[in-house]
Amino acid sequence: MVLSHFHADHPAGLRDFPNARILYKRDAHTAIKDLGLLASVKAGCLPGLLPDDFEERSAFIDETPMRRLPGIFRS
């Protein structure tokens, strides 16, 4: 799953995909990771929507190696 940002409507279904890897931009996560509950809600984020194992299943997309998809892009 790829999150462009952490407003509540984006991570809302992550708990329904317990085996999915979660990718997101470092700056999107940095903007919300240290907010308290009230500040998170004011920013449109609901931390309770993130799966309990969010850290274990996630990675920064900025630091994930690019891979060519077979048969889709040809040089």
N, CA, C, O and CB atoms as a CASP TS submission, in Angstrom:
PFRMAT TS
TARGET T0000
AUTHOR 0000-0000-0000
METHOD Language model
MODEL 1
PARENT N/A
ATOM      1  N   MET     1       0.854  -1.147   0.000  1.00  0.00           N
ATOM      2  CA  MET     1       0.000   0.000   0.000  1.00  0.00           C
ATOM      3  C   MET     1       0.912   1.224   0.000  1.00  0.00           C
ATOM      4  O   MET     1       1.944   1.245   0.671  1.00  0.00           O
ATOM      5  CB  MET     1      -0.978  -0.011   1.219  1.00  0.00           C
ATOM      6  N   VAL     2       0.518   2.237  -0.759  1.00  0.00           N
ATOM      7  CA  VAL     2       1.298   3.471  -0.812  1.00  0.00           C
ATOM      8  C   VAL     2       0.441   4.609  -0.273  1.00  0.00           C
ATOM      9  O   VAL     2      -0.669   4.849  -0.749  1.00  0.00           O
ATOM     10  CB  VAL     2       1.782   3.774  -2.269  1.00  0.00           C
ATOM     11  N   LEU     3       0.970   5.304   0.725  1.00  0.00           N
ATOM     12  CA  LEU     3       0.276   6.462   1.297  1.00  0.00           C
ATOM     13  C   LEU     3       0.952   7.729   0.802  1.00  0.00           C
ATOM     14  O   LEU     3       2.168   7.878   0.928  1.00  0.00           O
ATOM     15  CB  LEU     3       0.273   6.409   2.859  1.00  0.00           C
ATOM     16  N   SER     4       0.182   8.630   0.248  1.00  0.00           N
ATOM     17  CA  SER     4       0.749   9.912  -0.169  1.00  0.00           C
ATOM     18  C   SER     4       0.866  10.848   1.026  1.00  0.00           C
ATOM     19  O   SER     4       1.738  11.716   1.062  1.00  0.00           O
ATOM     20  CB  SER     4      -0.111  10.558  -1.273  1.00  0.00           C
ATOM     21  N   HIS     5      -0.014  10.668   1.997  1.00  0.00           N
ATOM     22  CA  HIS     5       0.016  11.443   3.237  1.00  0.00           C
ATOM     23  C   HIS     5      -0.852  10.726   4.265  1.00  0.00           C
ATOM     24  O   HIS     5      -1.423   9.676   3.972  1.00  0.00           O
ATOM     25  CB  HIS     5      -0.480  12.917   3.006  1.00  0.00           C
ATOM     26  N   PHE     6      -0.954  11.286   5.460  1.00  0.00           N
ATOM     27  CA  PHE     6      -1.588  10.566   6.560  1.00  0.00           C
ATOM     28  C   PHE     6      -2.926  11.143   7.004  1.00  0.00           C
ATOM     29  O   PHE     6      -3.364  10.867   8.121  1.00  0.00           O
ATOM     30  CB  PHE     6      -0.668  10.540   7.719  1.00  0.00           C
ATOM     31  N   HIS     7      -3.590  11.938   6.161  1.00  0.00           N
ATOM     32  CA  HIS     7      -4.950  12.359   6.516  1.00  0.00           C
ATOM     33  C   HIS     7      -5.786  11.092   6.671  1.00  0.00           C
ATOM     34  O   HIS     7      -5.536  10.095   5.993  1.00  0.00           O
ATOM     35  CB  HIS     7      -5.571  13.332   5.425  1.00  0.00           C
ATOM     36  N   ALA     8      -6.757  11.128   7.543  1.00  0.00           N
ATOM     37  CA  ALA     8      -7.499   9.935   7.962  1.00  0.00           C
ATOM     38  C   ALA     8      -8.050   9.089   6.818  1.00  0.00           C
ATOM     39  O   ALA     8      -8.121   7.867   6.943  1.00  0.00           O
ATOM     40  CB  ALA     8      -8.624  10.346   8.837  1.00  0.00           C
ATOM     41  N   ASP     9      -8.440   9.708   5.713  1.00  0.00           N
ATOM     42  CA  ASP     9      -9.033   8.925   4.631  1.00  0.00           C
ATOM     43  C   ASP     9      -8.004   8.090   3.873  1.00  0.00           C
ATOM     44  O   ASP     9      -8.397   7.222   3.093  1.00  0.00           O
ATOM     45  CB  ASP     9      -9.744   9.842   3.669  1.00  0.00           C
ATOM     46  N   HIS    10      -6.739   8.310   4.063  1.00  0.00           N
ATOM     47  CA  HIS    10      -5.720   7.547   3.334  1.00  0.00           C
ATOM     48  C   HIS    10      -5.319   6.260   4.047  1.00  0.00           C
ATOM     49  O   HIS    10      -5.300   5.214   3.399  1.00  0.00           O
ATOM     50  CB  HIS    10      -4.494   8.403   3.120  1.00  0.00           C
ATOM     51  N   PRO    11      -4.998   6.268   5.338  1.00  0.00           N
ATOM     52  CA  PRO    11      -4.666   4.998   6.005  1.00  0.00           C
ATOM     53  C   PRO    11      -5.885   4.250   6.549  1.00  0.00           C
ATOM     54  O   PRO    11      -5.723   3.231   7.220  1.00  0.00           O
ATOM     55  CB  PRO    11      -3.706   5.259   7.137  1.00  0.00           C
ATOM     56  N   ALA    12      -7.082   4.725   6.278  1.00  0.00           N
ATOM     57  CA  ALA    12      -8.295   4.178   6.898  1.00  0.00           C
ATOM     58  C   ALA    12      -8.474   2.672   6.700  1.00  0.00           C
ATOM     59  O   ALA    12      -9.014   2.026   7.598  1.00  0.00           O
ATOM     60  CB  ALA    12      -9.494   4.887   6.349  1.00  0.00           C
ATOM     61  N   GLY    13      -8.069   2.090   5.616  1.00  0.00           N
ATOM     62  CA  GLY    13      -8.289   0.665   5.384  1.00  0.00           C
ATOM     63  C   GLY    13      -7.089  -0.218   5.632  1.00  0.00           C
ATOM     64  O   GLY    13      -7.149  -1.418   5.364  1.00  0.00           O
ATOM     65  N   LEU    14      -6.001   0.335   6.134  1.00  0.00           N
ATOM     66  CA  LEU    14      -4.785  -0.463   6.301  1.00  0.00           C
ATOM     67  C   LEU    14      -4.969  -1.685   7.187  1.00  0.00           C
ATOM     68  O   LEU    14      -4.350  -2.721   6.944  1.00  0.00           O
ATOM     69  CB  LEU    14      -3.702   0.391   6.868  1.00  0.00           C
ATOM     70  N   ARG    15      -5.794  -1.584   8.191  1.00  0.00           N
ATOM     71  CA  ARG    15      -6.014  -2.728   9.088  1.00  0.00           C
ATOM     72  C   ARG    15      -6.698  -3.898   8.371  1.00  0.00           C
ATOM     73  O   ARG    15      -6.647  -5.032   8.846  1.00  0.00           O
ATOM     74  CB  ARG    15      -6.860  -2.295  10.292  1.00  0.00           C
ATOM     75  N   ASP    16      -7.332  -3.624   7.240  1.00  0.00           N
ATOM     76  CA  ASP    16      -7.998  -4.683   6.468  1.00  0.00           C
ATOM     77  C   ASP    16      -7.026  -5.489   5.613  1.00  0.00           C
ATOM     78  O   ASP    16      -7.418  -6.482   4.999  1.00  0.00           O
ATOM     79  CB  ASP    16      -9.066  -4.080   5.579  1.00  0.00           C
ATOM     80  N   PHE    17      -5.767  -5.073   5.569  1.00  0.00           N
ATOM     81  CA  PHE    17      -4.748  -5.742   4.765  1.00  0.00           C
ATOM     82  C   PHE    17      -3.552  -6.078   5.664  1.00  0.00           C
ATOM     83  O   PHE    17      -2.510  -5.431   5.566  1.00  0.00           O
ATOM     84  CB  PHE    17      -4.307  -4.845   3.556  1.00  0.00           C
ATOM     85  N   PRO    18      -3.691  -7.078   6.533  1.00  0.00           N
ATOM     86  CA  PRO    18      -2.673  -7.368   7.541  1.00  0.00           C
ATOM     87  C   PRO    18      -1.333  -7.843   6.995  1.00  0.00           C
ATOM     88  O   PRO    18      -0.341  -7.829   7.723  1.00  0.00           O
ATOM     89  CB  PRO    18      -3.190  -8.387   8.464  1.00  0.00           C
ATOM     90  N   ASN    19      -1.278  -8.261   5.744  1.00  0.00           N
ATOM     91  CA  ASN    19      -0.018  -8.742   5.171  1.00  0.00           C
ATOM     92  C   ASN    19       0.619  -7.748   4.208  1.00  0.00           C
ATOM     93  O   ASN    19       1.679  -8.023   3.646  1.00  0.00           O
ATOM     94  CB  ASN    19      -0.248 -10.046   4.458  1.00  0.00           C
ATOM     95  N   ALA    20      -0.013  -6.606   4.015  1.00  0.00           N
ATOM     96  CA  ALA    20       0.496  -5.628   3.055  1.00  0.00           C
ATOM     97  C   ALA    20       1.670  -4.852   3.633  1.00  0.00           C
ATOM     98  O   ALA    20       1.711  -4.536   4.822  1.00  0.00           O
ATOM     99  CB  ALA    20      -0.613  -4.665   2.635  1.00  0.00           C
ATOM    100  N   ARG    21       2.611  -4.556   2.763  1.00  0.00           N
ATOM    101  CA  ARG    21       3.705  -3.662   3.120  1.00  0.00           C
ATOM    102  C   ARG    21       3.208  -2.240   2.877  1.00  0.00           C
ATOM    103  O   ARG    21       2.449  -1.997   1.939  1.00  0.00           O
ATOM    104  CB  ARG    21       5.016  -3.975   2.288  1.00  0.00           C
ATOM    105  N   ILE    22       3.631  -1.307   3.713  1.00  0.00           N
ATOM    106  CA  ILE    22       3.151   0.072   3.630  1.00  0.00           C
ATOM    107  C   ILE    22       4.320   0.985   3.286  1.00  0.00           C
ATOM    108  O   ILE    22       5.338   0.991   3.977  1.00  0.00           O
ATOM    109  CB  ILE    22       2.479   0.515   4.964  1.00  0.00           C
ATOM    110  N   LEU    23       4.169   1.749   2.220  1.00  0.00           N
ATOM    111  CA  LEU    23       5.209   2.683   1.785  1.00  0.00           C
ATOM    112  C   LEU    23       4.678   4.103   1.864  1.00  0.00           C
ATOM    113  O   LEU    23       3.507   4.351   1.579  1.00  0.00           O
ATOM    114  CB  LEU    23       5.684   2.360   0.346  1.00  0.00           C
ATOM    115  N   TYR    24       5.530   5.025   2.246  1.00  0.00           N
ATOM    116  CA  TYR    24       5.134   6.433   2.349  1.00  0.00           C
ATOM    117  C   TYR    24       6.388   7.295   2.327  1.00  0.00           C
ATOM    118  O   TYR    24       7.492   6.815   2.585  1.00  0.00           O
ATOM    119  CB  TYR    24       4.301   6.696   3.646  1.00  0.00           C
ATOM    120  N   LYS    25       6.202   8.572   2.017  1.00  0.00           N
ATOM    121  CA  LYS    25       7.328   9.501   1.978  1.00  0.00           C
ATOM    122  C   LYS    25       7.736   9.883   3.394  1.00  0.00           C
ATOM    123  O   LYS    25       6.899  10.091   4.272  1.00  0.00           O
ATOM    124  CB  LYS    25       6.971  10.759   1.161  1.00  0.00           C
ATOM    125  N   ARG    26       9.025   9.969   3.585  1.00  0.00           N
ATOM    126  CA  ARG    26       9.574  10.308   4.899  1.00  0.00           C
ATOM    127  C   ARG    26       8.999  11.624   5.413  1.00  0.00           C
ATOM    128  O   ARG    26       8.615  11.707   6.579  1.00  0.00           O
ATOM    129  CB  ARG    26      11.103  10.394   4.832  1.00  0.00           C
ATOM    130  N   ASP    27       8.930  12.657   4.568  1.00  0.00           N
ATOM    131  CA  ASP    27       8.447  13.961   5.043  1.00  0.00           C
ATOM    132  C   ASP    27       6.978  13.921   5.454  1.00  0.00           C
ATOM    133  O   ASP    27       6.575  14.663   6.350  1.00  0.00           O
ATOM    134  CB  ASP    27       8.643  15.015   3.963  1.00  0.00           C
ATOM    135  N   ALA    28       6.168  13.071   4.817  1.00  0.00           N
ATOM    136  CA  ALA    28       4.758  12.938   5.206  1.00  0.00           C
ATOM    137  C   ALA    28       4.646  12.348   6.611  1.00  0.00           C
ATOM    138  O   ALA    28       3.820  12.785   7.413  1.00  0.00           O
ATOM    139  CB  ALA    28       3.993  12.053   4.192  1.00  0.00           C
ATOM    140  N   HIS    29       5.476  11.360   6.897  1.00  0.00           N
ATOM    141  CA  HIS    29       5.453  10.732   8.217  1.00  0.00           C
ATOM    142  C   HIS    29       6.065  11.656   9.273  1.00  0.00           C
ATOM    143  O   HIS    29       5.547  11.751  10.385  1.00  0.00           O
ATOM    144  CB  HIS    29       6.207   9.389   8.185  1.00  0.00           C
ATOM    145  N   THR    30       7.141  12.324   8.938  1.00  0.00           N
ATOM    146  CA  THR    30       7.794  13.243   9.869  1.00  0.00           C
ATOM    147  C   THR    30       6.840  14.337  10.330  1.00  0.00           C
ATOM    148  O   THR    30       6.889  14.769  11.482  1.00  0.00           O
ATOM    149  CB  THR    30       9.027  13.867   9.222  1.00  0.00           C
ATOM    150  N   ALA    31       5.976  14.780   9.428  1.00  0.00           N
ATOM    151  CA  ALA    31       5.043  15.859   9.746  1.00  0.00           C
ATOM    152  C   ALA    31       4.035  15.480  10.835  1.00  0.00           C
ATOM    153  O   ALA    31       3.510  16.360  11.516  1.00  0.00           O
ATOM    154  CB  ALA    31       4.303  16.271   8.499  1.00  0.00           C
ATOM    155  N   ILE    32       3.761  14.197  11.008  1.00  0.00           N
ATOM    156  CA  ILE    32       2.714  13.792  11.958  1.00  0.00           C
ATOM    157  C   ILE    32       3.186  12.878  13.077  1.00  0.00           C
ATOM    158  O   ILE    32       2.472  12.705  14.065  1.00  0.00           O
ATOM    159  CB  ILE    32       1.622  13.111  11.224  1.00  0.00           C
ATOM    160  N   LYS    33       4.366  12.290  12.951  1.00  0.00           N
ATOM    161  CA  LYS    33       4.749  11.212  13.871  1.00  0.00           C
ATOM    162  C   LYS    33       4.848  11.625  15.332  1.00  0.00           C
ATOM    163  O   LYS    33       4.580  10.805  16.211  1.00  0.00           O
ATOM    164  CB  LYS    33       6.051  10.650  13.450  1.00  0.00           C
ATOM    165  N   ASP    34       5.220  12.855  15.620  1.00  0.00           N
ATOM    166  CA  ASP    34       5.394  13.271  17.011  1.00  0.00           C
ATOM    167  C   ASP    34       4.255  14.136  17.527  1.00  0.00           C
ATOM    168  O   ASP    34       4.355  14.712  18.610  1.00  0.00           O
ATOM    169  CB  ASP    34       6.684  14.014  17.159  1.00  0.00           C
ATOM    170  N   LEU    35       3.179  14.231  16.762  1.00  0.00           N
ATOM    171  CA  LEU    35       2.039  15.020  17.213  1.00  0.00           C
ATOM    172  C   LEU    35       1.280  14.277  18.312  1.00  0.00           C
ATOM    173  O   LEU    35       1.160  13.053  18.265  1.00  0.00           O
ATOM    174  CB  LEU    35       1.102  15.341  16.032  1.00  0.00           C
ATOM    175  N   GLY    36       0.782  14.994  19.271  1.00  0.00           N
ATOM    176  CA  GLY    36      -0.091  14.398  20.275  1.00  0.00           C
ATOM    177  C   GLY    36      -1.441  14.108  19.647  1.00  0.00           C
ATOM    178  O   GLY    36      -1.674  14.439  18.484  1.00  0.00           O
ATOM    179  N   LEU    37      -2.323  13.498  20.402  1.00  0.00           N
ATOM    180  CA  LEU    37      -3.628  13.102  19.864  1.00  0.00           C
ATOM    181  C   LEU    37      -4.435  14.297  19.371  1.00  0.00           C
ATOM    182  O   LEU    37      -4.970  14.254  18.263  1.00  0.00           O
ATOM    183  CB  LEU    37      -4.421  12.352  20.920  1.00  0.00           C
ATOM    184  N   LEU    38      -4.537  15.355  20.159  1.00  0.00           N
ATOM    185  CA  LEU    38      -5.316  16.521  19.753  1.00  0.00           C
ATOM    186  C   LEU    38      -4.717  17.190  18.523  1.00  0.00           C
ATOM    187  O   LEU    38      -5.443  17.546  17.595  1.00  0.00           O
ATOM    188  CB  LEU    38      -5.406  17.522  20.898  1.00  0.00           C
ATOM    189  N   ALA    39      -3.406  17.362  18.508  1.00  0.00           N
ATOM    190  CA  ALA    39      -2.741  17.973  17.350  1.00  0.00           C
ATOM    191  C   ALA    39      -2.909  17.109  16.106  1.00  0.00           C
ATOM    192  O   ALA    39      -3.062  17.637  15.005  1.00  0.00           O
ATOM    193  CB  ALA    39      -1.245  18.191  17.640  1.00  0.00           C
ATOM    194  N   SER    40      -2.884  15.784  16.269  1.00  0.00           N
ATOM    195  CA  SER    40      -3.095  14.874  15.132  1.00  0.00           C
ATOM    196  C   SER    40      -4.482  15.057  14.541  1.00  0.00           C
ATOM    197  O   SER    40      -4.644  15.151  13.324  1.00  0.00           O
ATOM    198  CB  SER    40      -2.900  13.411  15.565  1.00  0.00           C
ATOM    199  N   VAL    41      -5.472  15.106  15.407  1.00  0.00           N
ATOM    200  CA  VAL    41      -6.853  15.283  14.939  1.00  0.00           C
ATOM    201  C   VAL    41      -7.003  16.636  14.250  1.00  0.00           C
ATOM    202  O   VAL    41      -7.643  16.728  13.202  1.00  0.00           O
ATOM    203  CB  VAL    41      -7.855  15.165  16.120  1.00  0.00           C
ATOM    204  N   LYS    42      -6.422  17.682  14.825  1.00  0.00           N
ATOM    205  CA  LYS    42      -6.463  19.007  14.187  1.00  0.00           C
ATOM    206  C   LYS    42      -5.820  18.979  12.802  1.00  0.00           C
ATOM    207  O   LYS    42      -6.239  19.709  11.904  1.00  0.00           O
ATOM    208  CB  LYS    42      -5.753  20.046  15.069  1.00  0.00           C
ATOM    209  N   ALA    43      -4.797  18.129  12.631  1.00  0.00           N
ATOM    210  CA  ALA    43      -4.111  18.006  11.344  1.00  0.00           C
ATOM    211  C   ALA    43      -4.835  17.053  10.392  1.00  0.00           C
ATOM    212  O   ALA    43      -4.391  16.851   9.262  1.00  0.00           O
ATOM    213  CB  ALA    43      -2.684  17.529  11.561  1.00  0.00           C
ATOM    214  N   GLY    44      -5.943  16.468  10.842  1.00  0.00           N
ATOM    215  CA  GLY    44      -6.716  15.570   9.989  1.00  0.00           C
ATOM    216  C   GLY    44      -6.258  14.128  10.036  1.00  0.00           C
ATOM    217  O   GLY    44      -6.650  13.323   9.191  1.00  0.00           O
ATOM    218  N   CYS    45      -5.433  13.792  11.013  1.00  0.00           N
ATOM    219  CA  CYS    45      -4.897  12.435  11.129  1.00  0.00           C
ATOM    220  C   CYS    45      -5.478  11.749  12.356  1.00  0.00           C
ATOM    221  O   CYS    45      -5.667  12.375  13.399  1.00  0.00           O
ATOM    222  CB  CYS    45      -3.356  12.458  11.206  1.00  0.00           C
ATOM    223  N   LEU    46      -5.758  10.467  12.222  1.00  0.00           N
ATOM    224  CA  LEU    46      -6.261   9.666  13.338  1.00  0.00           C
ATOM    225  C   LEU    46      -5.300   8.503  13.564  1.00  0.00           C
ATOM    226  O   LEU    46      -5.389   7.487  12.875  1.00  0.00           O
ATOM    227  CB  LEU    46      -7.717   9.149  13.062  1.00  0.00           C
ATOM    228  N   PRO    47      -4.381   8.641  14.522  1.00  0.00           N
ATOM    229  CA  PRO    47      -3.359   7.612  14.742  1.00  0.00           C
ATOM    230  C   PRO    47      -3.929   6.208  14.967  1.00  0.00           C
ATOM    231  O   PRO    47      -3.264   5.223  14.646  1.00  0.00           O
ATOM    232  CB  PRO    47      -2.514   7.995  15.924  1.00  0.00           C
ATOM    233  N   GLY    48      -5.124   6.098  15.503  1.00  0.00           N
ATOM    234  CA  GLY    48      -5.728   4.796  15.751  1.00  0.00           C
ATOM    235  C   GLY    48      -6.045   4.009  14.491  1.00  0.00           C
ATOM    236  O   GLY    48      -6.327   2.812  14.562  1.00  0.00           O
ATOM    237  N   LEU    49      -6.002   4.667  13.340  1.00  0.00           N
ATOM    238  CA  LEU    49      -6.248   3.965  12.080  1.00  0.00           C
ATOM    239  C   LEU    49      -5.038   3.151  11.624  1.00  0.00           C
ATOM    240  O   LEU    49      -5.171   2.232  10.816  1.00  0.00           O
ATOM    241  CB  LEU    49      -6.632   4.959  10.998  1.00  0.00           C
ATOM    242  N   LEU    50      -3.865   3.490  12.143  1.00  0.00           N
ATOM    243  CA  LEU    50      -2.656   2.764  11.738  1.00  0.00           C
ATOM    244  C   LEU    50      -2.625   1.404  12.423  1.00  0.00           C
ATOM    245  O   LEU    50      -2.958   1.296  13.603  1.00  0.00           O
ATOM    246  CB  LEU    50      -1.374   3.576  12.081  1.00  0.00           C
ATOM    247  N   PRO    51      -2.227   0.364  11.690  1.00  0.00           N
ATOM    248  CA  PRO    51      -2.149  -0.968  12.295  1.00  0.00           C
ATOM    249  C   PRO    51      -1.156  -0.984  13.460  1.00  0.00           C
ATOM    250  O   PRO    51      -0.227  -0.177  13.494  1.00  0.00           O
ATOM    251  CB  PRO    51      -1.743  -2.013  11.238  1.00  0.00           C
ATOM    252  N   ASP    52      -1.346  -1.885  14.396  1.00  0.00           N
ATOM    253  CA  ASP    52      -0.449  -1.991  15.541  1.00  0.00           C
ATOM    254  C   ASP    52       0.988  -2.299  15.122  1.00  0.00           C
ATOM    255  O   ASP    52       1.931  -1.893  15.801  1.00  0.00           O
ATOM    256  CB  ASP    52      -0.947  -3.063  16.489  1.00  0.00           C
ATOM    257  N   ASP    53       1.158  -3.011  14.012  1.00  0.00           N
ATOM    258  CA  ASP    53       2.494  -3.364  13.533  1.00  0.00           C
ATOM    259  C   ASP    53       2.947  -2.443  12.393  1.00  0.00           C
ATOM    260  O   ASP    53       3.730  -2.850  11.535  1.00  0.00           O
ATOM    261  CB  ASP    53       2.517  -4.822  13.068  1.00  0.00           C
ATOM    262  N   PHE    54       2.455  -1.217  12.391  1.00  0.00           N
ATOM    263  CA  PHE    54       2.761  -0.257  11.331  1.00  0.00           C
ATOM    264  C   PHE    54       4.265  -0.112  11.099  1.00  0.00           C
ATOM    265  O   PHE    54       4.721  -0.168   9.957  1.00  0.00           O
ATOM    266  CB  PHE    54       2.162   1.097  11.669  1.00  0.00           C
ATOM    267  N   GLU    55       5.030   0.072  12.157  1.00  0.00           N
ATOM    268  CA  GLU    55       6.482   0.280  12.020  1.00  0.00           C
ATOM    269  C   GLU    55       7.161  -0.938  11.382  1.00  0.00           C
ATOM    270  O   GLU    55       8.053  -0.780  10.549  1.00  0.00           O
ATOM    271  CB  GLU    55       7.115   0.571  13.399  1.00  0.00           C
ATOM    272  N   GLU    56       6.751  -2.130  11.761  1.00  0.00           N
ATOM    273  CA  GLU    56       7.383  -3.347  11.232  1.00  0.00           C
ATOM    274  C   GLU    56       7.063  -3.574   9.753  1.00  0.00           C
ATOM    275  O   GLU    56       7.873  -4.139   9.017  1.00  0.00           O
ATOM    276  CB  GLU    56       6.936  -4.559  12.042  1.00  0.00           C
ATOM    277  N   ARG    57       5.891  -3.136   9.327  1.00  0.00           N
ATOM    278  CA  ARG    57       5.448  -3.392   7.952  1.00  0.00           C
ATOM    279  C   ARG    57       5.690  -2.235   7.004  1.00  0.00           C
ATOM    280  O   ARG    57       5.343  -2.320   5.826  1.00  0.00           O
ATOM    281  CB  ARG    57       3.996  -3.725   7.946  1.00  0.00           C
ATOM    282  N   SER    58       6.277  -1.159   7.493  1.00  0.00           N
ATOM    283  CA  SER    58       6.367   0.024   6.648  1.00  0.00           C
ATOM    284  C   SER    58       7.803   0.409   6.325  1.00  0.00           C
ATOM    285  O   SER    58       8.748  -0.006   6.997  1.00  0.00           O
ATOM    286  CB  SER    58       5.675   1.178   7.313  1.00  0.00           C
ATOM    287  N   ALA    59       7.938   1.218   5.271  1.00  0.00           N
ATOM    288  CA  ALA    59       9.241   1.719   4.837  1.00  0.00           C
ATOM    289  C   ALA    59       9.029   3.036   4.105  1.00  0.00           C
ATOM    290  O   ALA    59       7.955   3.310   3.570  1.00  0.00           O
ATOM    291  CB  ALA    59       9.976   0.683   3.923  1.00  0.00           C
ATOM    292  N   PHE    60      10.070   3.831   4.100  1.00  0.00           N
ATOM    293  CA  PHE    60      10.025   5.092   3.367  1.00  0.00           C
ATOM    294  C   PHE    60      10.176   4.805   1.881  1.00  0.00           C
ATOM    295  O   PHE    60      11.149   4.178   1.461  1.00  0.00           O
ATOM    296  CB  PHE    60      11.130   6.067   3.858  1.00  0.00           C
ATOM    297  N   ILE    61       9.226   5.259   1.096  1.00  0.00           N
ATOM    298  CA  ILE    61       9.283   5.016  -0.345  1.00  0.00           C
ATOM    299  C   ILE    61      10.491   5.713  -0.962  1.00  0.00           C
ATOM    300  O   ILE    61      11.018   5.264  -1.980  1.00  0.00           O
ATOM    301  CB  ILE    61       7.988   5.494  -1.024  1.00  0.00           C
ATOM    302  N   ASP    62      10.925   6.805  -0.350  1.00  0.00           N
ATOM    303  CA  ASP    62      12.092   7.543  -0.842  1.00  0.00           C
ATOM    304  C   ASP    62      13.367   6.704  -0.754  1.00  0.00           C
ATOM    305  O   ASP    62      14.334   6.969  -1.468  1.00  0.00           O
ATOM    306  CB  ASP    62      12.268   8.842  -0.052  1.00  0.00           C
ATOM    307  N   GLU    63      13.373   5.694   0.120  1.00  0.00           N
ATOM    308  CA  GLU    63      14.561   4.876   0.351  1.00  0.00           C
ATOM    309  C   GLU    63      14.380   3.442  -0.135  1.00  0.00           C
ATOM    310  O   GLU    63      15.206   2.579   0.161  1.00  0.00           O
ATOM    311  CB  GLU    63      14.909   4.874   1.825  1.00  0.00           C
ATOM    312  N   THR    64      13.318   3.182  -0.871  1.00  0.00           N
ATOM    313  CA  THR    64      13.032   1.851  -1.383  1.00  0.00           C
ATOM    314  C   THR    64      13.538   1.765  -2.820  1.00  0.00           C
ATOM    315  O   THR    64      13.222   2.631  -3.635  1.00  0.00           O
ATOM    316  CB  THR    64      11.508   1.532  -1.305  1.00  0.00           C
ATOM    317  N   PRO    65      14.321   0.733  -3.143  1.00  0.00           N
ATOM    318  CA  PRO    65      14.850   0.620  -4.502  1.00  0.00           C
ATOM    319  C   PRO    65      13.730   0.524  -5.550  1.00  0.00           C
ATOM    320  O   PRO    65      12.719  -0.146  -5.336  1.00  0.00           O
ATOM    321  CB  PRO    65      15.763  -0.601  -4.604  1.00  0.00           C
ATOM    322  N   MET    66      13.928   1.195  -6.665  1.00  0.00           N
ATOM    323  CA  MET    66      12.973   1.125  -7.778  1.00  0.00           C
ATOM    324  C   MET    66      13.124  -0.229  -8.465  1.00  0.00           C
ATOM    325  O   MET    66      14.226  -0.768  -8.571  1.00  0.00           O
ATOM    326  CB  MET    66      13.199   2.297  -8.797  1.00  0.00           C
ATOM    327  N   ARG    67      12.003  -0.767  -8.929  1.00  0.00           N
ATOM    328  CA  ARG    67      12.026  -2.044  -9.646  1.00  0.00           C
ATOM    329  C   ARG    67      11.224  -1.908 -10.922  1.00  0.00           C
ATOM    330  O   ARG    67      10.152  -1.302 -10.926  1.00  0.00           O
ATOM    331  CB  ARG    67      11.466  -3.195  -8.770  1.00  0.00           C
ATOM    332  N   ARG    68      11.727  -2.458 -11.984  1.00  0.00           N
ATOM    333  CA  ARG    68      11.010  -2.453 -13.258  1.00  0.00           C
ATOM    334  C   ARG    68       9.921  -3.525 -13.210  1.00  0.00           C
ATOM    335  O   ARG    68      10.185  -4.665 -12.826  1.00  0.00           O
ATOM    336  CB  ARG    68      11.986  -2.700 -14.458  1.00  0.00           C
ATOM    337  N   LEU    69       8.725  -3.167 -13.591  1.00  0.00           N
ATOM    338  CA  LEU    69       7.626  -4.127 -13.640  1.00  0.00           C
ATOM    339  C   LEU    69       7.682  -4.867 -14.972  1.00  0.00           C
ATOM    340  O   LEU    69       7.778  -4.236 -16.025  1.00  0.00           O
ATOM    341  CB  LEU    69       6.247  -3.418 -13.452  1.00  0.00           C
ATOM    342  N   PRO    70       7.623  -6.192 -14.939  1.00  0.00           N
ATOM    343  CA  PRO    70       7.739  -6.966 -16.175  1.00  0.00           C
ATOM    344  C   PRO    70       6.587  -6.686 -17.131  1.00  0.00           C
ATOM    345  O   PRO    70       5.419  -6.674 -16.744  1.00  0.00           O
ATOM    346  CB  PRO    70       7.794  -8.451 -15.859  1.00  0.00           C
ATOM    347  N   GLY    71       6.952  -6.460 -18.395  1.00  0.00           N
ATOM    348  CA  GLY    71       5.959  -6.325 -19.446  1.00  0.00           C
ATOM    349  C   GLY    71       5.218  -5.003 -19.506  1.00  0.00           C
ATOM    350  O   GLY    71       4.394  -4.814 -20.400  1.00  0.00           O
ATOM    351  N   ILE    72       5.476  -4.090 -18.601  1.00  0.00           N
ATOM    352  CA  ILE    72       4.738  -2.832 -18.596  1.00  0.00           C
ATOM    353  C   ILE    72       5.533  -1.725 -19.268  1.00  0.00           C
ATOM    354  O   ILE    72       5.018  -1.034 -20.147  1.00  0.00           O
ATOM    355  CB  ILE    72       4.384  -2.430 -17.171  1.00  0.00           C
ATOM    356  N   PHE    73       6.775  -1.553 -18.864  1.00  0.00           N
ATOM    357  CA  PHE    73       7.611  -0.503 -19.433  1.00  0.00           C
ATOM    358  C   PHE    73       8.746  -1.142 -20.205  1.00  0.00           C
ATOM    359  O   PHE    73       9.481  -1.978 -19.678  1.00  0.00           O
ATOM    360  CB  PHE    73       8.157   0.439 -18.334  1.00  0.00           C
ATOM    361  N   ARG    74       8.879  -0.750 -21.436  1.00  0.00           N
ATOM    362  CA  ARG    74       9.959  -1.313 -22.256  1.00  0.00           C
ATOM    363  C   ARG    74      10.856  -0.173 -22.733  1.00  0.00           C
ATOM    364  O   ARG    74      10.388   0.904 -23.101  1.00  0.00           O
ATOM    365  CB  ARG    74       9.388  -2.119 -23.475  1.00  0.00           C
ATOM    366  N   SER    75      12.156  -0.446 -22.713  1.00  0.00           N
ATOM    367  CA  SER    75      13.122   0.574 -23.153  1.00  0.00           C
ATOM    368  C   SER    75      13.253   0.570 -24.655  1.00  0.00           C
ATOM    369  O   SER    75      14.018   1.359 -25.210  1.00  0.00           O
ATOM    370  CB  SER    75      14.493   0.343 -22.510  1.00  0.00           C
TER
END
